[in-house]
Amino acid sequence: MNVLQGVGRIAHQSLRRTICTSLARRSTYESDGKTSVTILNKEADAGLMINSYSQYGFRLNNDMVVIGPMAIFSRTVLSWNVESHEDINDASLSLFCAIEPKIDVLVVGIGDHTITPAFSKKIIDFMKRYKINVEVLGTEQACSTFNFLNAENRVVAAALIPPMTIRVNEDDLMRKQIQVSRSFEVADK
């Protein structure tokens, strides 16, 4: 009996998701005040964006997986040769000063380490010599900031170190539940 209830609940959730998805795609309101939503990471024209990150690396919107720290630009991604935030120095940042076109903003994500004023000042002072603005953030905020600036077609780059720990929130738990429930769905033939 419990198996039937579980299957029934999954079928109900799947049907509800199908109805909600089809309703969301269908729009009968065609006035000037129409609101639309676009998921930035799904747009290929926006360039590279960061879909997710873990302790091991990053997943980009083109399904590429980058293991370890990375240097990401609007259309290019490179492995960044640093082990931790302590390895960020003038030599590791020189890459961002040498590229053309010159970047407007460099977003530095230092994992989940505490950002100290002395550490930020060291990076900001070096990049100021090359007239490049810098944001030193935790990796989670740095990924969001990079995606936002890149979607605005700014000339932006990010130097990102994967965090040592991952925070789990309600959205993550919901996605996991949906993923598990989809594993029980039967494909229509």
Secondary structure, DSSP 8 states (H G I E B T S, - for coil): -HHHHHHHHHHHHHHHHHHHHHHHH-----STT------GGG-GGG---EEEE-SSEEEETTS-EEESSEEEESS-EEE---SSGGG-SHHHHHHHHH-SS--SEEEEEETTS---HHHHHHHHHHHHTTT-EEEEE-HHHHHHHHHHHHHTT--EEEEEE--SS----HHHHHHHHHHHHHTT-----
